Amino acid sequence: MESGKAICVFGILFFVLAGIEASQLGGGLRKCGFPAVYNFGDSNSDTGGLSAALDEVPPPNGETFFGKPSGRFCDGRLIIDLIVENLGLPYLSAYLDSIGTNFRHGANFATGGSSILPGGYSPIHLDIQISQFIQFKSRTTALYKQLGDHSNLPRPRDFSKALYTFDIGQNDLAYGFEHTNEAHTRASIPTILDEFAQAVQQLYKKGARVFWVHNTGPIGCLPYNEIYYQPKPGNLDGNGCVVSQNEVAQEFNRQLKDRVSQLRAQLPHAAFTYVDVYSAKYTLISNAKNQGFENPMEFCCGSYYGEYIDCGKTAKVNGTIYGLPCHNPSRYISWDGIHYSQAANLLIAEVILNGSLSDLPISIREACQNPKNA
């Protein structure tokens, strides 16, 4: 997937105004009031990291909401943007961005192409992101002592009160499908999740206490997959998704949920919320027409005429120009064949951040609840 032609990134997050009342959630759960959010992930939640490190994400990315490129692989907001909006916080600055950054209310360590294991599409795998966070915390704490509260630095006391979000893992599967096979990729899942658990444990040792973990999406439903793998009709479901790839994603999610349960037992002072993003996305794809979308296997920006054309680029073949963006991104679930549109993110958000697809079944505003103390 995320080959030299396109940076594949997925996995996806959101949130809009969904709120289950505390009384509906077992009575009297307190709201957390997170002062900051620290995010780890891939391009599904990258708000400018890859753009700062390599090259600016080109237009028309960002056109729907920001009016210009914003470092996001989307026409507008990502789920991580909607999360911080709902929490009343500003959009997260990318850790790798050195211009105009404000880290008072968190930082984003996600970069396009990142995976949990090293050796994938990007050198900035999860362990590197954790190392960046550890250095970030150490250096900003020291600077805060010098500069005081009148700065854009995080308050040291906020690190233990912050929300730590994860949206990563789909590139591990994508890279495996591309470079090995589905059986080998499935067999690698325990190793991938060992690395994930170690990352969480490192953050816990550094004071992190509240974790919001998204599972991986239906990778077989990405239009790019149907293009890249040219699957046989018998391998597709009724929505046009590659069945075997989605089965591997579901197995990844089953094991991820088990691993989160193990982490709850191992880290007694932590609160974990496991979020079933897969179900939210697949349900939307299955009901695309009823929600006013085009065929979910079509996408707005970029094109395919024998090979994939990245969003923001065009190709002229026999007098025909391929790759021009659509006129109405809100009619498409997929923005560029790999990433979801803002319109899709908003709808996905409605069902994942109200807690209805979460374990524990609580909204993000109650995500600080520890089941041992509930």
KACOR-V294295 format. One record per residue. N is the residue number from 1. NEAR is the number of other ideal C-beta (glycine too) atoms within 12 Angstrom. D_CENTER is the distance of its C-alpha to the mean C-alpha in Angstrom with 1 decimal. Layout:
n=N near=NEAR d_center=D_CENTER
n=N near=NEAR d_center=D_CENTER
//
This chain:
n=1 near=43 d_center=16.2
n=2 near=43 d_center=15.1
n=3 near=23 d_center=18.8
n=4 near=13 d_center=20.9
n=5 near=24 d_center=20.7
n=6 near=39 d_center=17.0
n=7 near=44 d_center=13.9
n=8 near=45 d_center=11.8
n=9 near=51 d_center=8.2
n=10 near=57 d_center=6.0
n=11 near=55 d_center=4.6
n=12 near=59 d_center=3.5
n=13 near=53 d_center=5.0
n=14 near=48 d_center=8.4
n=15 near=46 d_center=11.9
n=16 near=29 d_center=15.2
n=17 near=20 d_center=18.5
n=18 near=29 d_center=18.5
n=19 near=25 d_center=20.7
n=20 near=28 d_center=22.7
n=21 near=18 d_center=25.8
n=22 near=20 d_center=26.5
n=23 near=11 d_center=29.7
n=24 near=17 d_center=27.8
n=25 near=25 d_center=25.8
n=26 near=18 d_center=28.8
n=27 near=14 d_center=30.5
n=28 near=13 d_center=30.2
n=29 near=29 d_center=26.7
n=30 near=19 d_center=26.4
n=31 near=22 d_center=23.6
n=32 near=29 d_center=21.9
n=33 near=20 d_center=21.9
n=34 near=34 d_center=19.2
n=35 near=26 d_center=20.5
n=36 near=41 d_center=17.4
n=37 near=51 d_center=13.7
n=38 near=48 d_center=12.5
n=39 near=50 d_center=8.9
n=40 near=51 d_center=8.2
n=41 near=54 d_center=5.7
n=42 near=53 d_center=6.0
n=43 near=51 d_center=6.6
n=44 near=54 d_center=3.8
n=45 near=54 d_center=4.2
n=46 near=54 d_center=7.6
n=47 near=50 d_center=10.4
n=48 near=43 d_center=13.2
n=49 near=42 d_center=13.2
n=50 near=40 d_center=14.0
n=51 near=31 d_center=16.2
n=52 near=28 d_center=18.1
n=53 near=28 d_center=18.6
n=54 near=19 d_center=19.8
n=55 near=15 d_center=20.3
n=56 near=21 d_center=19.3
n=57 near=39 d_center=17.0
n=58 near=25 d_center=19.9
n=59 near=20 d_center=20.9
n=60 near=35 d_center=20.5
n=61 near=45 d_center=16.8
n=62 near=33 d_center=16.7
n=63 near=31 d_center=19.9
n=64 near=34 d_center=19.3
n=65 near=27 d_center=18.4
n=66 near=24 d_center=19.0
n=67 near=13 d_center=21.9
n=68 near=19 d_center=21.0
n=69 near=28 d_center=18.4
n=70 near=35 d_center=16.1
n=71 near=41 d_center=14.1
n=72 near=50 d_center=11.3
n=73 near=54 d_center=11.1
n=74 near=51 d_center=12.0
n=75 near=45 d_center=15.3
n=76 near=36 d_center=14.3
n=77 near=43 d_center=11.8
n=78 near=55 d_center=8.0
n=79 near=53 d_center=7.1
n=80 near=52 d_center=7.2
n=81 near=41 d_center=10.5
n=82 near=39 d_center=11.7
n=83 near=49 d_center=11.2
n=84 near=39 d_center=13.4
n=85 near=29 d_center=15.6
n=86 near=34 d_center=16.4
n=87 near=37 d_center=17.2
n=88 near=20 d_center=19.5
n=89 near=34 d_center=17.9
n=90 near=24 d_center=17.6
n=91 near=35 d_center=14.6
n=92 near=46 d_center=13.3
n=93 near=38 d_center=15.2
n=94 near=41 d_center=13.9
n=95 near=40 d_center=15.8
n=96 near=30 d_center=17.2
n=97 near=28 d_center=18.5
n=98 near=13 d_center=22.1
n=99 near=13 d_center=23.2
n=100 near=15 d_center=23.1
n=101 near=29 d_center=20.7
n=102 near=23 d_center=20.9
n=103 near=37 d_center=19.6
n=104 near=26 d_center=21.6
n=105 near=33 d_center=18.8
n=106 near=44 d_center=16.1
n=107 near=44 d_center=14.3
n=108 near=52 d_center=11.1
n=109 near=48 d_center=11.4
n=110 near=58 d_center=8.3
n=111 near=47 d_center=9.9
n=112 near=49 d_center=9.9
n=113 near=38 d_center=11.2
n=114 near=51 d_center=10.6
n=115 near=49 d_center=11.3
n=116 near=47 d_center=12.5
n=117 near=32 d_center=16.1
n=118 near=22 d_center=18.0
n=119 near=22 d_center=19.6
n=120 near=41 d_center=16.8
n=121 near=36 d_center=16.0
n=122 near=36 d_center=15.5
n=123 near=19 d_center=17.7
n=124 near=38 d_center=15.0
n=125 near=35 d_center=13.9
n=126 near=42 d_center=12.8
n=127 near=32 d_center=16.5
n=128 near=32 d_center=16.9
n=129 near=44 d_center=14.1
n=130 near=35 d_center=16.0
n=131 near=23 d_center=19.2
n=132 near=33 d_center=18.2
n=133 near=37 d_center=17.4
n=134 near=25 d_center=20.8
n=135 near=18 d_center=22.6
n=136 near=34 d_center=21.0
n=137 near=36 d_center=22.2
n=138 near=19 d_center=25.6
n=139 near=20 d_center=26.3
n=140 near=32 d_center=25.2
n=141 near=23 d_center=27.3
n=142 near=14 d_center=30.2
n=143 near=20 d_center=30.0
n=144 near=25 d_center=29.6
n=145 near=15 d_center=32.9
n=146 near=13 d_center=34.5
n=147 near=16 d_center=33.2
n=148 near=12 d_center=32.9
n=149 near=16 d_center=31.0
n=150 near=10 d_center=31.6
n=151 near=17 d_center=28.7
n=152 near=21 d_center=25.0
n=153 near=30 d_center=24.4
n=154 near=38 d_center=22.8
n=155 near=27 d_center=25.5
n=156 near=26 d_center=26.0
n=157 near=14 d_center=26.4
n=158 near=31 d_center=23.0
n=159 near=35 d_center=21.1
n=160 near=27 d_center=22.3
n=161 near=26 d_center=21.5
n=162 near=40 d_center=17.9
n=163 near=45 d_center=14.7
n=164 near=44 d_center=12.6
n=165 near=52 d_center=8.9
n=166 near=49 d_center=7.0
n=167 near=51 d_center=3.8
n=168 near=55 d_center=6.1
n=169 near=50 d_center=9.1
n=170 near=57 d_center=9.2
n=171 near=50 d_center=10.9
n=172 near=48 d_center=13.4
n=173 near=53 d_center=14.4
n=174 near=48 d_center=14.6
n=175 near=36 d_center=16.6
n=176 near=34 d_center=18.8
n=177 near=38 d_center=19.6
n=178 near=29 d_center=20.5
n=179 near=21 d_center=22.6
n=180 near=19 d_center=24.0
n=181 near=18 d_center=23.9
n=182 near=31 d_center=22.3
n=183 near=15 d_center=24.8
n=184 near=18 d_center=24.1
n=185 near=36 d_center=20.3
n=186 near=26 d_center=20.9
n=187 near=17 d_center=23.3
n=188 near=31 d_center=20.9
n=189 near=33 d_center=18.5
n=190 near=23 d_center=20.6
n=191 near=24 d_center=20.5
n=192 near=39 d_center=16.8
n=193 near=35 d_center=16.6
n=194 near=22 d_center=19.5
n=195 near=31 d_center=17.6
n=196 near=42 d_center=14.7
n=197 near=34 d_center=17.5
n=198 near=24 d_center=19.3
n=199 near=40 d_center=16.4
n=200 near=40 d_center=16.4
n=201 near=22 d_center=20.1
n=202 near=26 d_center=20.3
n=203 near=41 d_center=18.4
n=204 near=27 d_center=20.7
n=205 near=20 d_center=23.7
n=206 near=25 d_center=22.8
n=207 near=27 d_center=22.8
n=208 near=39 d_center=19.3
n=209 near=31 d_center=19.9
n=210 near=41 d_center=17.2
n=211 near=40 d_center=14.0
n=212 near=53 d_center=11.3
n=213 near=46 d_center=9.7
n=214 near=51 d_center=7.4
n=215 near=45 d_center=9.2
n=216 near=53 d_center=8.6
n=217 near=53 d_center=9.4
n=218 near=44 d_center=12.9
n=219 near=52 d_center=12.8
n=220 near=41 d_center=16.5
n=221 near=43 d_center=16.0
n=222 near=50 d_center=14.6
n=223 near=42 d_center=17.7
n=224 near=44 d_center=17.5
n=225 near=43 d_center=18.1
n=226 near=34 d_center=21.2
n=227 near=31 d_center=22.4
n=228 near=27 d_center=21.8
n=229 near=26 d_center=23.2
n=230 near=15 d_center=25.8
n=231 near=24 d_center=25.9
n=232 near=11 d_center=29.2
n=233 near=12 d_center=29.5
n=234 near=9 d_center=30.2
n=235 near=20 d_center=26.8
n=236 near=22 d_center=25.0
n=237 near=24 d_center=24.6
n=238 near=15 d_center=25.7
n=239 near=28 d_center=22.6
n=240 near=28 d_center=22.8
n=241 near=35 d_center=20.0
n=242 near=36 d_center=20.9
n=243 near=28 d_center=22.0
n=244 near=27 d_center=22.2
n=245 near=39 d_center=18.6
n=246 near=36 d_center=17.3
n=247 near=26 d_center=19.8
n=248 near=37 d_center=18.3
n=249 near=43 d_center=14.8
n=250 near=28 d_center=16.7
n=251 near=30 d_center=18.6
n=252 near=44 d_center=15.6
n=253 near=38 d_center=14.4
n=254 near=23 d_center=18.0
n=255 near=29 d_center=18.4
n=256 near=43 d_center=15.2
n=257 near=30 d_center=16.6
n=258 near=22 d_center=20.0
n=259 near=36 d_center=18.7
n=260 near=35 d_center=17.3
n=261 near=21 d_center=20.7
n=262 near=22 d_center=22.4
n=263 near=33 d_center=20.7
n=264 near=30 d_center=21.8
n=265 near=15 d_center=25.3
n=266 near=18 d_center=25.2
n=267 near=29 d_center=23.9
n=268 near=15 d_center=26.1
n=269 near=21 d_center=25.2
n=270 near=34 d_center=21.5
n=271 near=38 d_center=19.7
n=272 near=42 d_center=16.8
n=273 near=43 d_center=14.9
n=274 near=38 d_center=13.4
n=275 near=47 d_center=11.5
n=276 near=33 d_center=12.3
n=277 near=49 d_center=9.6
n=278 near=41 d_center=11.7
n=279 near=29 d_center=14.7
n=280 near=38 d_center=13.4
n=281 near=48 d_center=12.3
n=282 near=35 d_center=15.5
n=283 near=28 d_center=17.7
n=284 near=38 d_center=16.8
n=285 near=39 d_center=17.5
n=286 near=23 d_center=20.7
n=287 near=21 d_center=21.8
n=288 near=31 d_center=21.0
n=289 near=15 d_center=24.6
n=290 near=12 d_center=25.3
n=291 near=24 d_center=22.4
n=292 near=16 d_center=24.0
n=293 near=31 d_center=21.8
n=294 near=25 d_center=23.2
n=295 near=19 d_center=23.0
n=296 near=37 d_center=19.4
n=297 near=29 d_center=20.2
n=298 near=29 d_center=21.0
n=299 near=41 d_center=18.9
n=300 near=41 d_center=19.9
n=301 near=42 d_center=19.6
n=302 near=39 d_center=20.9
n=303 near=32 d_center=23.3
n=304 near=29 d_center=24.9
n=305 near=17 d_center=28.6
n=306 near=13 d_center=28.9
n=307 near=21 d_center=26.0
n=308 near=34 d_center=22.6
n=309 near=28 d_center=22.8
n=310 near=36 d_center=19.8
n=311 near=43 d_center=19.0
n=312 near=29 d_center=21.5
n=313 near=24 d_center=24.1
n=314 near=20 d_center=27.0
n=315 near=21 d_center=29.6
n=316 near=14 d_center=33.2
n=317 near=15 d_center=34.7
n=318 near=9 d_center=38.2
n=319 near=7 d_center=38.1
n=320 near=13 d_center=34.8
n=321 near=15 d_center=31.8
n=322 near=23 d_center=28.5
n=323 near=28 d_center=25.0
n=324 near=19 d_center=25.9
n=325 near=31 d_center=23.3
n=326 near=27 d_center=24.0
n=327 near=15 d_center=25.7
n=328 near=17 d_center=23.6
n=329 near=36 d_center=19.8
n=330 near=25 d_center=19.7
n=331 near=26 d_center=21.4
n=332 near=39 d_center=18.7
n=333 near=49 d_center=15.6
n=334 near=47 d_center=14.6
n=335 near=48 d_center=14.8
n=336 near=48 d_center=15.6
n=337 near=40 d_center=15.7
n=338 near=49 d_center=12.3
n=339 near=51 d_center=9.9
n=340 near=52 d_center=10.4
n=341 near=49 d_center=12.9
n=342 near=38 d_center=13.1
n=343 near=34 d_center=15.6
n=344 near=48 d_center=13.4
n=345 near=48 d_center=10.6
n=346 near=37 d_center=13.6
n=347 near=33 d_center=15.1
n=348 near=46 d_center=12.2
n=349 near=40 d_center=11.9
n=350 near=29 d_center=15.6
n=351 near=33 d_center=15.5
n=352 near=45 d_center=12.7
n=353 near=44 d_center=13.4
n=354 near=31 d_center=17.1
n=355 near=33 d_center=17.1
n=356 near=24 d_center=18.6
n=357 near=34 d_center=16.1
n=358 near=35 d_center=15.7
n=359 near=26 d_center=17.8
n=360 near=35 d_center=19.5
n=361 near=24 d_center=19.9
n=362 near=39 d_center=19.4
n=363 near=38 d_center=17.5
n=364 near=48 d_center=15.4
n=365 near=32 d_center=18.7
n=366 near=38 d_center=20.3
n=367 near=45 d_center=17.6
n=368 near=35 d_center=20.1
n=369 near=33 d_center=22.5
n=370 near=24 d_center=23.6
n=371 near=27 d_center=25.0
n=372 near=14 d_center=27.9
n=373 near=15 d_center=28.9
n=374 near=19 d_center=28.2
//
